[in-house]
Amino acid sequence: MSRVCELTGKKAMVGNNVSHAMNKTKRKFDANLIKKRFYIPEEDRWITLKISTSALKSINKKGISAMLKEAKEKGFYTK
């Protein structure tokens, strides 16, 4: 499974390591992802998602049902 947030679609970015001598080498900035279980009361079941920590903050604010609905509309969550 790729390192992509299932709710927001966040994924790795590419950039440069820059030394003191201004030498540049390619590097990758991975998304800050965690694996988390959520209970969906409407469906009376548990789901496991790989989400970014910023998505977890949004879930705490909006609720898991609202975030799943938004992710389905944007095409990130297909289950």
Long-range contacts (C-beta under 8 A, 24 or more apart in sequence): 1-50, 3-30, 3-31, 3-33, 4-31, 4-50, 5-31, 5-33, 5-50, 5-51, 5-52, 5-55, 5-76, 6-49, 6-50, 6-51, 6-71, 6-76, 6-77, 7-49, 7-51, 7-52, 7-55, 7-58, 7-59, 7-67, 7-68, 7-70, 7-71, 7-76, 7-77, 8-51, 8-52, 8-54, 8-55, 8-58, 8-71, 8-76, 9-74, 9-76, 10-52, 10-54, 10-55, 38-64, 39-64, 40-64, 40-65, 40-68, 41-65, 47-79
